[in-house]
Amino acid sequence: MPVSIRDAATVVVVRPTDAGSYEVLLTRRPQTMAFMGGTYVFPGGTLDAADSSDTMAARSALGVTEALERLGEQIPAEQALGLFCCAVRELYEEVGILLAVEEGGTPVDPAKVREVYSPRHAEVAHDASLFAAFLAGEGLTLSTDQLNPHGRLITPEQAPIRFDARFFIAPMPEGQAVVPDPSEVVDWLWVMPADAVERAQRKALDVPIPTLAILQGLAEIPGYEQVLGGVQRPRLIEAEDLSPLVTVVRSPNPGLMTGGGTNTYIVGRGSVAIIDPAVPDPVYIERVAREAGNHGRAGMVLITHNHIDHIGGVVPLVEQMPMEVAAFGAFGDPPFVTRKLSDGETIEIGGARLRALHTPGHASNHLCFFLESEQAVFAGDVVAGFGTVVISPPDGNLRDYMATLERLRQLTPKRIYPGHGPVIEDGTAKLDEYIAHRRDRERQVVEAMRAGLTDIPAMVKRIYAEVPKVLHPMAERSVLAHLEMLEADGKAKRSDDVWEPAG
C-alpha cells in the first residue's frame, strides 16, 4: 500500500562570517528518532493544518498571494503560506529561534526571546494552534518575508516515511541564541557549507544524503548577501525514465571525453540495480538515491569498468545505502567491490534479467550488461551516443575492441544504453557503423605509412585534418592502438618512435 506523503518545511539558518561568507546551523537528531535519527540536519518539520489557517495567516508578514508567488509552485495559496509559517514555527520549536516582529515592525527583543519566550518554545510551537494563539497574545507577527525558498526534495516513493520538503533560507536574528529542545535536538553547530561537506566525506560528521545535497549546493554560493537574497538556487540533476525498466540519471561531469556527463542507469522495478555511479557530487548522489527509491529498493551496484568517471560515486552511495557492488572478476581489489562477476553470469533483479559480458578493448576489465527482455545493451564506454570511443594503450587494446564490437553485433541489439550521450535506438546499425569506421581508420593508417609518414603526430595531422587540434592528443592514442594491432598482424614495424609498413 502506498505511503502517504507529508508536506514539510526546513529552514537553513545563515549567519555572516568576518570574511563575507556565511555559516549554517546544523542540528543533530536523537538516535531514537525514526526519520534520520542520529544525523545532522537542518531544523524543520511537518506542515500542520493550523499552519495554513486564517488565524496563522493573520500573524504573517507575507500574504497568501505573495507566499504563492515567492514559492513558485502550483499549489493552493493557503498551503503555500502555511509552508512559510510552518518553517518559522518549526525553527522556534526545535532551537528557540523566533523570526518575528512586534507591533510597529520592530524585531522581537532578543533578550525577551531568551528570557521569556525560549523557555516555552517547545511547548508552544509544537502545536500550530497554540503557536498562533501565542503570537496573537503577544502581538507578534511572523517574519515570513525574511524567508527565501531554496529548493525542494521529495522522499523516494518506496521509503517507509515520506516527506515533500521545501527548504527556506533565513537569517539568524541578531542577538538571539540557539536554545535546542532536547527531545528534538541533542547537539548543534555552526559550520560553513563547504566545511560540512568535507567533514561528512571524511566521516567526521554524520550527514544524510538529502542534507548533504543541499549543503553542496550552498557551498557553490560564496557570499552571505547572495545566499540571503536567493540569488542562486540549487542546480538540478537530470533524470529520465527511458523504458518500463530503465531510468537514467546524468552526472554533472561534462567534458571532452564525457560529453554531457556519465549516464548512471537504474534498472529494475521493486528492487533495482544502479549501473556506474559516476561522481561523488552530493547533489548527484541524492538524485541517484532518490530515483532508486522511487522505483524500488537499491539492491546492488553494477560497474562496467574502473575508469574514474564510472566509479567515482560508488563509495559515497553505498556508505549511506549499503548494498552489494559487483564488477568483473579481474577488476582488481578495490575495497568497495564485494562480488566478482564472470563472463556470461546473469543477474536477476526487479523483473530485469541482465547478462554480464566481458567486453575488453576500451579497458581490459570492461563489462557490458545485456538486458534480455529489451534486447538492449548497457555499453559503458564500448559505444558512445556521440562520436567514437578512444582506445588508449596499454590498457586499451584495439584487437580486443574489434572482437568486442563483433560479439555485441551478434546479439543484434535493438537499443544501446551508452555510458555517455543519448540512447542509441538502432543498436545493430550503430555497431555496424563502429566496425566500418575502425576498418576505414586502419586503411588510413596504412596509407599514411605508405606515403612516408613515420611518426604518429604526422599521421594524425594527415588522418585527422578536419578535427580540431585540441583533440589531436586523443587521436594519437587511437592511431597508436591501430599501429600496435598492425604490428601484431605483421603489417607494420617500428624502431623507437619510427613506424613503417612491414614487407
ZAKOLTI-761016 format. One record per residue (C-alpha): residue number from 1; residue in three letters; x, y, z. Coordinates in steps of 0.5 Angstrom, whole numbers, plus 2048, in hexadecimal, padded with zeros to 3 digits. Each point is the difference from the previous one (the first is absolute). Layout:
N
{NUM,'ALA',{X,Y,Z}}
...
This chain:
503
{1,'MET',{800,800,800}}
{2,'PRO',{803,807,7FE}}
{3,'VAL',{803,804,806}}
{4,'SER',{7FC,807,800}}
{5,'ILE',{805,806,7FF}}
{6,'ARG',{800,805,805}}
{7,'ASP',{802,808,7FF}}
{8,'ALA',{806,802,804}}
{9,'ALA',{804,807,800}}
{10,'THR',{807,800,802}}
{11,'VAL',{804,806,802}}
{12,'VAL',{807,802,7FE}}
{13,'VAL',{802,805,805}}
{14,'VAL',{806,804,7FE}}
{15,'ARG',{805,805,803}}
{16,'PRO',{805,804,7FD}}
{17,'THR',{808,7FF,802}}
{18,'ASP',{805,805,800}}
{19,'ALA',{802,7FE,7F9}}
{20,'GLY',{7FA,802,7FD}}
{21,'SER',{7FE,7F9,7FF}}
{22,'TYR',{7FB,7FC,805}}
{23,'GLU',{7FF,7FA,804}}
{24,'VAL',{7F9,7FC,801}}
{25,'LEU',{7FD,7FD,806}}
{26,'LEU',{800,7F8,800}}
{27,'THR',{7FC,7FC,806}}
{28,'ARG',{801,7F9,802}}
{29,'ARG',{7FA,7FC,801}}
{30,'PRO',{800,7FB,806}}
{31,'GLN',{802,7F9,7FE}}
{32,'THR',{7F9,7FD,801}}
{33,'MET',{7FC,805,7FB}}
{34,'ALA',{7FD,7FB,7FA}}
{35,'PHE',{802,805,7FB}}
{36,'MET',{807,802,7FF}}
{37,'GLY',{802,7FE,808}}
{38,'GLY',{807,802,802}}
{39,'THR',{802,804,7FA}}
{40,'TYR',{801,808,7FF}}
{41,'VAL',{7FA,803,7FC}}
{42,'PHE',{7FD,807,7FF}}
{43,'PRO',{7FA,802,805}}
{44,'GLY',{7F9,7FE,7FD}}
{45,'GLY',{7FA,7FC,801}}
{46,'THR',{7F9,7FE,7FD}}
{47,'LEU',{7FB,805,7FE}}
{48,'ASP',{7FA,800,805}}
{49,'ALA',{7F9,802,7FD}}
{50,'ALA',{800,806,805}}
{51,'ASP',{807,803,7FC}}
{52,'SER',{7FB,801,7FB}}
{53,'SER',{7FA,803,804}}
{54,'ASP',{7FE,807,7FF}}
{55,'THR',{802,801,808}}
{56,'MET',{807,7FF,7FE}}
{57,'ALA',{800,804,7F9}}
{58,'ALA',{7FD,806,805}}
{59,'ARG',{807,7FF,803}}
{60,'SER',{804,800,7FA}}
{61,'ALA',{804,806,7FC}}
{62,'LEU',{7FF,7FC,7FA}}
{63,'GLY',{7F9,800,7FD}}
{64,'VAL',{7FE,7F9,7FC}}
{65,'THR',{801,803,7F9}}
{66,'GLU',{807,803,802}}
{67,'ALA',{801,7F9,803}}
{68,'LEU',{7FE,7FC,7FA}}
{69,'GLU',{804,805,7FB}}
{70,'ARG',{806,7FF,804}}
{71,'LEU',{800,7F8,801}}
{72,'GLY',{7FE,800,7F8}}
{73,'GLU',{7FC,7F9,801}}
{74,'GLN',{7F9,7FF,7FD}}
{75,'ILE',{7FD,7FE,807}}
{76,'PRO',{7FA,804,804}}
{77,'ALA',{803,806,802}}
{78,'GLU',{7FE,7FF,807}}
{79,'GLN',{804,7FA,800}}
{80,'ALA',{806,804,7FD}}
{81,'LEU',{7FF,805,806}}
{82,'GLY',{800,7FA,805}}
{83,'LEU',{806,7FE,7FE}}
{84,'PHE',{804,806,802}}
{85,'CYS',{7FC,800,806}}
{86,'CYS',{802,7F9,802}}
{87,'ALA',{807,802,7FE}}
{88,'VAL',{800,805,805}}
{89,'ARG',{7FC,7FC,806}}
{90,'GLU',{805,7FA,7FF}}
{91,'LEU',{806,804,801}}
{92,'TYR',{7FD,803,806}}
{93,'GLU',{7FE,7FA,803}}
{94,'GLU',{807,7FC,7FE}}
{95,'VAL',{805,805,802}}
{96,'GLY',{7FC,806,803}}
{97,'ILE',{802,805,7FB}}
{98,'LEU',{7FA,805,7FE}}
{99,'LEU',{7FF,803,7FA}}
{100,'ALA',{7FB,805,802}}
{101,'VAL',{7FF,808,801}}
{102,'GLU',{7FC,804,805}}
{103,'GLU',{7FA,805,7FF}}
{104,'GLY',{803,805,7FC}}
{105,'GLY',{805,7FC,7FC}}
{106,'THR',{806,800,805}}
{107,'PRO',{803,7F9,800}}
{108,'VAL',{7FF,7FC,806}}
{109,'ASP',{804,802,806}}
{110,'PRO',{806,7FA,800}}
{111,'ALA',{800,801,808}}
{112,'LYS',{7F9,7FE,800}}
{113,'VAL',{800,7FA,7FC}}
{114,'ARG',{806,7FE,804}}
{115,'GLU',{7FD,801,807}}
{116,'VAL',{7F8,800,7FF}}
{117,'TYR',{7FF,7FC,7F9}}
{118,'SER',{805,7FB,800}}
{119,'PRO',{7FE,7FC,806}}
{120,'ARG',{7FA,7FF,7FD}}
{121,'HIS',{802,7FF,7F9}}
{122,'ALA',{7FF,7F8,7FF}}
{123,'GLU',{7F9,800,804}}
{124,'VAL',{7FD,806,7FC}}
{125,'ALA',{803,7FF,7F9}}
{126,'HIS',{7FE,7F8,800}}
{127,'ASP',{7F9,801,7FF}}
{128,'ALA',{7FF,805,7FA}}
{129,'SER',{7F9,802,803}}
{130,'LEU',{804,802,807}}
{131,'PHE',{805,804,7FC}}
{132,'ALA',{7FB,804,7FC}}
{133,'ALA',{7FD,802,807}}
{134,'PHE',{806,801,803}}
{135,'LEU',{802,805,7FA}}
{136,'ALA',{7F9,804,801}}
{137,'GLY',{801,800,807}}
{138,'GLU',{807,803,800}}
{139,'GLY',{7FE,805,7FA}}
{140,'LEU',{806,7FD,7FC}}
{141,'THR',{800,7FF,7F8}}
{142,'LEU',{804,7FA,7FD}}
{143,'SER',{806,803,7FB}}
{144,'THR',{7FE,7FB,7FB}}
{145,'ASP',{802,806,7FB}}
{146,'GLN',{807,7FE,802}}
{147,'LEU',{800,7F9,7FD}}
{148,'ASN',{802,7FE,7F9}}
{149,'PRO',{7FF,7FA,7FD}}
{150,'HIS',{806,7FB,7FF}}
{151,'GLY',{7FE,7FA,7FC}}
{152,'ARG',{7FB,7FA,802}}
{153,'LEU',{802,7F9,801}}
{154,'ILE',{7FB,7FA,800}}
{155,'THR',{801,7FA,804}}
{156,'PRO',{800,7FA,7FB}}
{157,'GLU',{7FA,7FC,7FF}}
{158,'GLN',{802,7FA,803}}
{159,'ALA',{802,803,806}}
{160,'PRO',{7FC,7FE,807}}
{161,'ILE',{7FF,807,802}}
{162,'ARG',{7FF,805,7FA}}
{163,'PHE',{801,808,800}}
{164,'ASP',{800,805,7FB}}
{165,'ALA',{805,805,803}}
{166,'ARG',{800,807,7FE}}
{167,'PHE',{807,804,802}}
{168,'PHE',{800,807,802}}
{169,'ILE',{806,805,801}}
{170,'ALA',{7FF,804,806}}
{171,'PRO',{805,805,804}}
{172,'MET',{802,7FF,807}}
{173,'PRO',{7FD,805,804}}
{174,'GLU',{805,805,803}}
{175,'GLY',{800,7FF,808}}
{176,'GLN',{7FD,7F9,800}}
{177,'ALA',{803,7FA,802}}
{178,'VAL',{7FF,7F8,7FF}}
{179,'VAL',{7FB,7FD,805}}
{180,'PRO',{7FF,7F9,7FE}}
{181,'ASP',{7FA,7FC,802}}
{182,'PRO',{804,7F9,803}}
{183,'SER',{7FA,7FC,7FD}}
{184,'GLU',{802,802,7F9}}
{185,'VAL',{807,803,800}}
{186,'VAL',{806,7FC,804}}
{187,'ASP',{805,804,7FD}}
{188,'TRP',{801,806,7FB}}
{189,'LEU',{806,804,7FD}}
{190,'TRP',{801,806,7FB}}
{191,'VAL',{804,7FE,7FA}}
{192,'MET',{802,802,7F9}}
{193,'PRO',{7FC,7FC,7FB}}
{194,'ALA',{807,7FE,7FC}}
{195,'ASP',{803,7FE,807}}
{196,'ALA',{7FA,7FC,802}}
{197,'VAL',{800,7FC,7F9}}
{198,'GLU',{808,7FF,801}}
{199,'ARG',{7FF,7FD,807}}
{200,'ALA',{7FA,7FC,7FE}}
{201,'GLN',{804,7FD,7FB}}
{202,'ARG',{806,7FE,804}}
{203,'LYS',{7FB,7FD,805}}
{204,'ALA',{801,806,806}}
{205,'LEU',{7F8,802,7FF}}
{206,'ASP',{7FA,7FB,7FF}}
{207,'VAL',{7FC,804,7FB}}
{208,'PRO',{7FB,7FC,7FC}}
{209,'ILE',{7FF,801,7F8}}
{210,'PRO',{7FB,805,7FF}}
{211,'THR',{803,805,805}}
{212,'LEU',{807,7FF,7FD}}
{213,'ALA',{7FD,801,7F9}}
{214,'ILE',{7FD,807,803}}
{215,'LEU',{807,801,803}}
{216,'GLN',{804,7FF,7FA}}
{217,'GLY',{7FB,805,7FC}}
{218,'LEU',{801,805,806}}
{219,'ALA',{808,7FF,7FF}}
{220,'GLU',{7FF,803,7F9}}
{221,'ILE',{7FD,806,802}}
{222,'PRO',{806,804,803}}
{223,'GLY',{7FD,806,804}}
{224,'TYR',{7FB,802,805}}
{225,'GLU',{7FD,805,7FC}}
{226,'GLN',{7FF,7FB,7FA}}
{227,'VAL',{7FD,7FB,804}}
{228,'LEU',{7FC,804,805}}
{229,'GLY',{7FD,803,7F9}}
{230,'GLY',{7FE,7FA,7FD}}
{231,'VAL',{805,802,7FA}}
{232,'GLN',{801,7F9,7FE}}
{233,'ARG',{7FC,7F9,801}}
{234,'PRO',{803,7F9,801}}
{235,'ARG',{802,7FD,7F9}}
{236,'LEU',{7FC,7FB,7FD}}
{237,'ILE',{802,7F9,7FE}}
{238,'GLU',{7FC,7FD,7FA}}
{239,'ALA',{7FD,7F9,801}}
{240,'GLU',{7FB,7FD,7FB}}
{241,'ASP',{7FC,7F9,7FF}}
{242,'LEU',{803,7FD,7FA}}
{243,'SER',{7FB,7FA,800}}
{244,'PRO',{7FC,7FC,805}}
{245,'LEU',{806,7FD,803}}
{246,'VAL',{806,805,7FF}}
{247,'THR',{801,807,803}}
{248,'VAL',{806,805,7FE}}
{249,'VAL',{803,805,805}}
{250,'ARG',{805,804,7FC}}
{251,'SER',{806,802,805}}
{252,'PRO',{803,807,800}}
{253,'ASN',{807,7FF,7FD}}
{254,'PRO',{7FF,802,7F9}}
{255,'GLY',{807,801,7FB}}
{256,'LEU',{803,7FE,7FA}}
{257,'MET',{800,7F8,802}}
{258,'THR',{7FA,800,804}}
{259,'GLY',{7FB,804,7FB}}
{260,'GLY',{7FB,803,804}}
{261,'GLY',{802,7FB,806}}
{262,'THR',{800,7F9,802}}
{263,'ASN',{7F9,7FC,800}}
{264,'THR',{7FE,7FD,806}}
{265,'TYR',{7FB,7FA,7FF}}
{266,'ILE',{7FB,7FE,805}}
{267,'VAL',{7FD,7F9,7FD}}
{268,'GLY',{7FA,7FC,803}}
{269,'ARG',{7FA,802,804}}
{270,'GLY',{7FE,7FE,807}}
{271,'SER',{808,7FE,801}}
{272,'VAL',{805,804,7FC}}
{273,'ALA',{807,800,7FD}}
{274,'ILE',{804,806,800}}
{275,'ILE',{805,800,7FA}}
{276,'ASP',{806,804,800}}
{277,'PRO',{7FF,805,806}}
{278,'ALA',{805,805,7FD}}
{279,'VAL',{802,806,804}}
{280,'PRO',{800,802,808}}
{281,'ASP',{7FC,806,7FF}}
{282,'PRO',{7FB,800,806}}
{283,'VAL',{7FA,803,7FB}}
{284,'TYR',{801,7FB,7FB}}
{285,'ILE',{800,7FA,805}}
{286,'GLU',{7FA,803,804}}
{287,'ARG',{7FD,800,7F9}}
{288,'VAL',{802,7F8,7FE}}
{289,'ALA',{7FE,7FE,807}}
{290,'ARG',{7F9,804,7FF}}
{291,'GLU',{7FF,7FD,7F9}}
{292,'ALA',{802,7F9,803}}
{293,'GLY',{7FB,800,806}}
{294,'ASN',{7FA,803,7FB}}
{295,'HIS',{801,7F9,7FC}}
{296,'GLY',{801,7FB,806}}
{297,'ARG',{806,7FF,805}}
{298,'ALA',{807,800,7FE}}
{299,'GLY',{803,7F9,7FF}}
{300,'MET',{806,801,7FD}}
{301,'VAL',{805,804,7FC}}
{302,'LEU',{803,7FD,7FA}}
{303,'ILE',{806,803,7FD}}
{304,'THR',{802,800,7F8}}
{305,'HIS',{808,802,801}}
{306,'ASN',{804,803,805}}
{307,'HIS',{801,807,7FD}}
{308,'ILE',{7FF,805,805}}
{309,'ASP',{7FA,803,7FC}}
{310,'HIS',{7FD,7FA,801}}
{311,'ILE',{801,7FE,808}}
{312,'GLY',{801,807,803}}
{313,'GLY',{7FA,800,803}}
{314,'VAL',{800,7F9,803}}
{315,'VAL',{802,801,807}}
{316,'PRO',{7FC,806,802}}
{317,'LEU',{7FA,7FC,7FD}}
{318,'VAL',{801,7F9,804}}
{319,'GLU',{802,803,806}}
{320,'GLN',{7F9,803,801}}
{321,'MET',{7FD,7FB,7FC}}
{322,'PRO',{803,7F9,802}}
{323,'MET',{800,7FB,7FA}}
{324,'GLU',{804,7FB,7FC}}
{325,'VAL',{805,803,7FB}}
{326,'ALA',{801,7FC,7FA}}
{327,'ALA',{806,800,7FB}}
{328,'PHE',{804,7FC,7FB}}
{329,'GLY',{804,7FA,804}}
{330,'ALA',{806,804,7FD}}
{331,'PHE',{7FE,806,802}}
{332,'GLY',{806,801,806}}
{333,'ASP',{7FF,800,807}}
{334,'PRO',{7FC,807,802}}
{335,'PRO',{7FD,7FF,807}}
{336,'PHE',{7F9,802,7FD}}
{337,'VAL',{800,7FA,7FC}}
{338,'THR',{7FC,7FB,803}}
{339,'ARG',{7FE,7FB,7FB}}
{340,'LYS',{804,7FE,7F9}}
{341,'LEU',{7FC,7FE,7FA}}
{342,'SER',{803,7FB,7FB}}
{343,'ASP',{7FE,801,7F8}}
{344,'GLY',{7F9,7FD,7FF}}
{345,'GLU',{7FE,801,807}}
{346,'THR',{7F9,802,801}}
{347,'ILE',{7FD,805,805}}
{348,'GLU',{7F8,800,801}}
{349,'ILE',{7FD,806,804}}
{350,'GLY',{7FA,803,800}}
{351,'GLY',{7FD,7FD,7FA}}
{352,'ALA',{806,801,7FC}}
{353,'ARG',{805,7FB,7FD}}
{354,'LEU',{807,802,7FF}}
{355,'ARG',{805,7FC,7FD}}
{356,'ALA',{808,802,801}}
{357,'LEU',{804,800,7FA}}
{358,'HIS',{808,801,801}}
{359,'THR',{801,805,7FA}}
{360,'PRO',{807,803,800}}
{361,'GLY',{803,805,7FC}}
{362,'HIS',{7FF,806,803}}
{363,'ALA',{802,7FD,806}}
{364,'SER',{802,7F9,802}}
{365,'ASN',{7FB,7FF,806}}
{366,'HIS',{7FA,803,7FC}}
{367,'LEU',{7FA,7FD,800}}
{368,'CYS',{7F9,802,7FC}}
{369,'PHE',{7F9,7FD,803}}
{370,'PHE',{7FB,7FD,7FB}}
{371,'LEU',{7F9,802,802}}
{372,'GLU',{7FD,7FA,7FD}}
{373,'SER',{7F8,802,801}}
{374,'GLU',{802,806,7FC}}
{375,'GLN',{806,7FD,7FB}}
{376,'ALA',{804,806,803}}
{377,'VAL',{807,801,802}}
{378,'PHE',{803,805,805}}
{379,'ALA',{806,801,7FD}}
{380,'GLY',{804,804,805}}
{381,'ASP',{806,803,7FB}}
{382,'VAL',{800,7FB,7FB}}
{383,'VAL',{7FB,804,7FC}}
{384,'ALA',{7FE,808,801}}
{385,'GLY',{7FA,803,7FE}}
{386,'PHE',{804,805,7FC}}
{387,'GLY',{807,7FF,7FC}}
{388,'THR',{804,7FA,801}}
{389,'VAL',{804,7FD,806}}
{390,'VAL',{807,802,802}}
{391,'ILE',{804,7F9,800}}
{392,'SER',{807,802,804}}
{393,'PRO',{805,7FB,801}}
{394,'PRO',{803,7FD,805}}
{395,'ASP',{7F9,7FE,803}}
{396,'GLY',{7FC,801,7FA}}
{397,'ASN',{801,7FB,7FA}}
{398,'LEU',{7FD,801,7F9}}
{399,'ARG',{800,7F9,7FE}}
{400,'ASP',{7FC,7FE,807}}
{401,'TYR',{7FC,806,7FE}}
{402,'MET',{7FE,7FE,7F9}}
{403,'ALA',{7FF,7F9,803}}
{404,'THR',{7FB,803,805}}
{405,'LEU',{7FC,804,7FA}}
{406,'GLU',{7FF,7FA,7FC}}
{407,'ARG',{7FE,7FC,807}}
{408,'LEU',{7FB,805,801}}
{409,'ARG',{7FE,801,7F9}}
{410,'GLN',{7FE,7F8,800}}
{411,'LEU',{7FB,802,806}}
{412,'THR',{7FC,804,7FA}}
{413,'PRO',{7FE,805,806}}
{414,'LYS',{7FA,805,7FF}}
{415,'ARG',{803,805,804}}
{416,'ILE',{806,802,804}}
{417,'TYR',{801,804,806}}
{418,'PRO',{807,803,800}}
{419,'GLY',{804,803,805}}
{420,'HIS',{800,807,7FD}}
{421,'GLY',{7FB,803,7FC}}
{422,'PRO',{7F9,7FF,7FD}}
{423,'VAL',{7FC,7F9,800}}
{424,'ILE',{802,7FC,7F9}}
{425,'GLU',{7FA,7FE,7FD}}
{426,'ASP',{802,7FB,7FB}}
{427,'GLY',{806,7FD,804}}
{428,'THR',{802,7FB,7FA}}
{429,'ALA',{801,805,7FB}}
{430,'LYS',{804,804,805}}
{431,'LEU',{804,7FA,801}}
{432,'ASP',{801,7FF,7F8}}
{433,'GLU',{802,808,800}}
{434,'TYR',{805,7FF,805}}
{435,'ILE',{803,7FA,7FD}}
{436,'ALA',{800,803,7F9}}
{437,'HIS',{804,806,803}}
{438,'ARG',{805,7FC,803}}
{439,'ARG',{802,7FD,7FA}}
{440,'ASP',{800,806,7FC}}
{441,'ARG',{804,803,805}}
{442,'GLU',{805,7FA,800}}
{443,'ARG',{800,801,7F8}}
{444,'GLN',{802,808,801}}
{445,'VAL',{806,7FE,805}}
{446,'VAL',{803,7FB,7FB}}
{447,'GLU',{7FF,805,7FA}}
{448,'ALA',{804,805,805}}
{449,'MET',{806,7FC,801}}
{450,'ARG',{800,7FE,7F8}}
{451,'ALA',{800,808,7FF}}
{452,'GLY',{806,800,804}}
{453,'LEU',{7FE,803,807}}
{454,'THR',{804,7FC,805}}
{455,'ASP',{7FD,803,807}}
{456,'ILE',{7FA,801,803}}
{457,'PRO',{7FF,807,800}}
{458,'ALA',{801,801,7F9}}
{459,'MET',{7FB,7FA,7FF}}
{460,'VAL',{7FB,804,804}}
{461,'LYS',{801,806,7FC}}
{462,'ARG',{7FE,7FD,7FA}}
{463,'ILE',{7FB,7FB,802}}
{464,'TYR',{7FC,805,805}}
{465,'ALA',{801,806,7FC}}
{466,'GLU',{7F9,802,801}}
{467,'VAL',{800,7FF,807}}
{468,'PRO',{802,806,805}}
{469,'LYS',{807,800,802}}
{470,'VAL',{7FE,800,808}}
{471,'LEU',{7FD,7F8,7FE}}
{472,'HIS',{807,7FE,7FD}}
{473,'PRO',{803,7FD,806}}
{474,'MET',{7FA,7FC,801}}
{475,'ALA',{800,7FE,7F8}}
{476,'GLU',{808,7FE,801}}
{477,'ARG',{7FE,7FB,805}}
{478,'SER',{7FB,7FD,7FB}}
{479,'VAL',{805,800,7FB}}
{480,'LEU',{805,7FC,805}}
{481,'ALA',{7FB,7FB,801}}
{482,'HIS',{7FF,7FF,7F9}}
{483,'LEU',{807,7FF,7FF}}
{484,'GLU',{801,7FB,805}}
{485,'MET',{7FB,7FC,7FD}}
{486,'LEU',{803,800,7F9}}
{487,'GLU',{807,7FF,803}}
{488,'ALA',{7FD,7F9,804}}
{489,'ASP',{7FD,7FF,7F9}}
{490,'GLY',{807,800,7FC}}
{491,'LYS',{7FD,806,7FC}}
{492,'ALA',{805,806,804}}
{493,'LYS',{806,800,803}}
{494,'ARG',{803,805,805}}
{495,'SER',{807,803,802}}
{496,'ASP',{7FF,804,806}}
{497,'ASP',{7FB,805,7FE}}
{498,'VAL',{801,7FF,7F9}}
{499,'TRP',{7FB,7FC,7FC}}
{500,'GLU',{800,7FC,7F9}}
{501,'PRO',{7FC,7FB,7FC}}
{502,'ALA',{802,7F9,801}}
{503,'GLY',{802,7FC,7FA}}
